[in-house]
Amino acid sequence: MPDFFSAFEWYVWPLLFFAGFAGGLVDSIAGGGGLITLPALLLTGMDPKMALGTNKFQSSFGSLTSSSRYIMAGEVKGQRVPWGVFMTLVGAASGTVLVQMLNTQLLTKLIPFLLLAIFIYTLVRPKLGEVDKDKKLPEMGFYAIFGLSIGFYDGFFGPGTGSFWTIAFVSLLGYNLKKATTHTKVMNFTSNVVSLIVFLIGGYVNFVAGIAMALGEVLGARLGAGLVIKRGTKFIRPIFITMVGLVMLKLFWDQFFAG
């Protein structure tokens, strides 16, 4: 039987656990946990594709934990949610297939500017998402449009997916920020599963490292979901703005300055 633990020094395992915990905590509140977990995996010297697959594996545990916690607490409501899950699944599957055939260069350059727009929009509207507003789209149409498009984006590229979902729920379905966050995690988990399946088929998952990180991810996601349920929109807003800003800056750096 191979000694899987000999792949890393002993101190790497607690670091992976705590990175998973921090990532799960942040991701369950505002998204962007991958900014913590993916670099942690890359620092182990893991191949980038293996790191991406392992990160998707462990983050799926976190998104499952937070979304199930929100559902059990009665925070995810609406008869059209299953329809949204289905459309997101279709969109993510389509994006995952097409990313293997199309050039993603234009998309990778465009996304930081879209995140910049979200960042500015949220910053200049301090009361955004404080209370529920009137819907601008019926739920059926909303999920058809954004389930397909954001699900496609997550399968095609990925960074900032949670931010796009959250701002769409707030702006077009009139959800407050807490309600938008809880629904975002359900949709995020759906598209995560599709991407994970592709990585699994390709053999790009280090299960031992992924499980070590997933243990922390589950604990962090559970704690973060509890904080969202108890503290609501005023607690979420500064973390949401911070994480959108960090993801945006990272993508700008990767696309225009790195290398």
Secondary structure, 3 states (H helix, E strand, C coil): CCCHHHHCCCCHHHHHHHHHHHHHHHHHHHCCCHHHHHHHHHHCCCCHHHHHHHHHHHHHHHHHHHHHHHHHCCCCCCCCHHHHHHHHHHHHHHHHHHCCCCCCHHHHHHHHHHHHHHHHHHHCCCCCCCCCCCCCCCHHHHHHHHHHHHHHHHHHCCCCHHHHHHHHHHHHCCCCHHHHHHHHHHHHHHHHHHHHHHHHHHCCCCHHHHHHHHHHHHHHHHHHHHHHHHHCHHHHHHHHHHHHHHHHHHHHHHHHCCC
